[in-house]
Amino acid sequence: MLTRRTAALTAGILTLSLAPLPISAQADTTSTASAPRDGPRDFDFGIGSWTTHLKLLRQPRTGSTDWVEYAGTSIVRTVLDGAASLVELDVEGTAGRIRGLSLRLYNPEARQWSLNYSNIRTGTLSPPVFGAFQNGRGAFHGQEFLNGRAILVRFIVTPVTPDSVRYEQAFSADGGETWELNWVAIDTRVK
């Protein structure tokens, strides 16, 4: 999430590879299967103020095991009647300060979220990752460029308790066969 991205190429690739399958225009009233889950309120659990403990792999995809730690806050608010949410991240550590914004947008036709991130240092949005929640766990995937090479990105959201959430990001340079964890944030609700 903190790397430079080539957004135009990535957006085209994601549009082709992650396009939703069409949903039937008419429901089959004889079927016993339940209707597809709709998730515009999936991120409502996160609305509010949180303390954030963040661990970041300093140089992903280099074999490095040098992690840096940050502490600070995340403020989450819903916008557009719940079809979107904004996260303001502000953390500091021995490696400096990270101030960022995450824009989460829900697409009701695809029944998916797009997660978009911007670090204040770049002032641009990263290529989004796309996905949904299933059984209380959010899984989101996309593609970006790291050191000039296309890589896959996986972002997982796991509510641990009503007052604790784990966010993690991993990169894959081999088509998803192996993943390297590079971002772990544990948020705890401010009471």
C-alpha positions in Angstrom: 0.0 0.0 0.0 2.9 2.3 0.4 4.5 1.8 -3.0 4.2 3.7 -6.3 1.6 2.3 -8.6 0.9 2.4 -12.3 -2.9 2.8 -12.0 -4.0 2.9 -15.6 -2.5 -0.5 -16.5 -3.6 -2.1 -13.2 -7.2 -0.8 -13.5 -7.5 -2.4 -17.0 -6.1 -5.7 -15.8 -8.4 -5.7 -12.8 -11.4 -4.8 -14.8 -10.9 -7.8 -17.1 -9.8 -10.3 -14.5 -12.2 -9.3 -11.6 -15.4 -8.4 -13.5 -18.4 -9.9 -11.7 -20.4 -12.7 -13.2 -23.9 -11.6 -14.3 -26.7 -12.1 -11.8 -29.9 -13.5 -13.1 -32.5 -10.8 -13.7 -35.3 -13.0 -12.3 -35.2 -15.0 -9.1 -36.1 -18.7 -9.3 -39.0 -19.0 -6.9 -38.8 -22.8 -6.9 -35.2 -22.9 -5.6 -34.5 -23.5 -2.0 -31.2 -21.7 -2.2 -31.0 -18.4 -0.4 -30.5 -15.1 -2.3 -26.9 -13.9 -2.7 -25.7 -12.0 0.3 -25.6 -8.2 0.0 -23.0 -6.4 2.0 -23.3 -2.7 2.0 -23.0 -2.6 5.8 -20.1 -5.0 6.1 -17.7 -2.3 7.5 -20.1 -0.9 10.0 -18.4 -2.8 12.8 -15.4 -0.4 12.3 -17.2 2.9 12.7 -15.6 5.0 15.4 -12.2 5.7 16.9 -9.4 3.1 17.3 -5.9 2.9 18.6 -3.7 1.2 16.0 -0.6 -0.9 16.4 1.0 -1.4 13.0 3.9 -3.6 11.9 5.3 -2.9 8.4 7.9 -5.0 6.5 10.5 -2.4 5.6 11.5 -3.9 2.2 8.9 -6.4 0.9 9.8 -9.0 -1.7 13.6 -8.7 -1.0 14.0 -11.5 1.5 14.3 -8.9 4.3 12.8 -9.7 7.7 13.3 -6.1 9.0 9.9 -5.0 10.5 9.2 -1.5 11.8 6.4 -0.7 14.3 4.1 2.2 14.6 1.4 3.3 17.0 -1.4 5.8 16.6 -5.0 6.1 15.7 -7.6 5.2 13.0 -10.8 7.2 12.7 -13.5 5.4 10.7 -16.7 7.0 9.4 -19.4 5.9 7.1 -20.4 8.1 4.1 -22.9 7.9 1.3 -25.6 6.2 3.4 -23.3 3.3 4.2 -22.2 2.6 0.6 -18.7 3.9 1.5 -16.5 4.5 4.5 -13.4 6.5 5.1 -10.5 5.6 7.3 -8.0 8.2 8.5 -4.8 6.5 9.7 -2.2 8.5 11.7 0.7 6.4 13.2 4.3 7.1 14.3 7.3 5.0 15.1 11.0 4.9 14.9 10.9 4.9 11.1 8.8 8.1 11.0 5.1 8.9 10.6 2.5 7.4 8.3 -0.6 9.4 7.6 -3.1 7.8 5.2 -6.6 7.5 4.0 -8.5 4.4 3.0 -11.6 4.8 0.9 -13.9 1.8 0.9 -16.6 1.7 -1.8 -19.4 -0.8 -2.1 -20.6 -1.9 -5.6 -24.2 -3.3 -5.2 -24.3 -4.9 -8.6 -21.0 -6.8 -8.1 -21.7 -7.3 -4.4 -18.1 -6.4 -3.8 -16.1 -3.7 -2.0 -13.1 -1.9 -3.5 -10.5 -0.8 -1.0 -8.4 2.2 -2.1 -5.5 3.6 -0.1 -3.5 6.9 -0.2 -0.4 7.8 1.8 -0.3 11.6 2.3 3.3 11.6 0.9 2.1 10.6 -2.6 -1.3 12.3 -2.6 -2.7 9.6 -5.0 -4.9 6.6 -4.6 -3.4 3.2 -4.9 -4.9 0.6 -7.3 -7.8 -0.9 -5.4 -8.2 -4.4 -4.1 -11.6 -6.0 -4.6 -13.6 -8.5 -2.5 -16.2 -9.3 0.1 -16.9 -10.6 3.5 -17.8 -14.3 4.1 -18.4 -15.8 7.5 -17.2 -12.6 9.1 -13.8 -12.4 7.3 -13.1 -10.0 4.5 -10.8 -11.1 1.7 -9.7 -8.6 -1.0 -7.4 -9.1 -4.0 -5.7 -7.0 -6.6 -2.6 -6.2 -8.5 0.1 -3.5 -8.2 3.6 -2.8 -9.2 6.5 -3.1 -6.8 10.0 -2.2 -8.0 8.7 -2.2 -11.6 7.3 -5.7 -11.3 3.6 -6.7 -11.3 2.6 -8.4 -8.1 -0.6 -9.7 -6.6 -1.9 -8.1 -3.4 -4.1 -9.8 -0.8 -5.7 -7.8 2.0 -7.6 -9.6 4.9 -9.9 -8.1 7.5 -10.7 -10.2 10.5 -12.8 -8.8 13.4 -11.3 -10.5 16.4 -13.7 -9.2 19.0 -16.4 -6.5 18.9 -13.6 -4.1 20.0 -10.6 -5.5 18.1 -9.8 -5.9 14.4 -6.8 -7.4 12.5 -5.9 -6.1 9.1 -3.1 -7.7 7.1 -1.6 -7.3 3.6 0.5 -9.8 1.7 2.3 -9.7 -1.7 2.8 -12.5 -4.2 5.2 -12.4 -7.1 4.5 -16.0 -8.3 0.8 -15.8 -9.2 -0.4 -16.5 -5.7 1.5 -19.7 -5.0 3.3 -18.1 -2.1 2.5 -14.9 -0.1 4.8 -12.6 1.9 3.0 -10.8 4.8 4.1 -7.1 4.8 1.5 -5.1 6.8 -0.2 -6.1 10.0 -2.4 -3.7 12.0 -4.3 -4.5 15.1 -7.0 -1.9 15.9 -8.6 -1.6 19.4 -11.7 0.5 19.8 -11.4 3.6 21.9 -14.2 3.5 24.6 
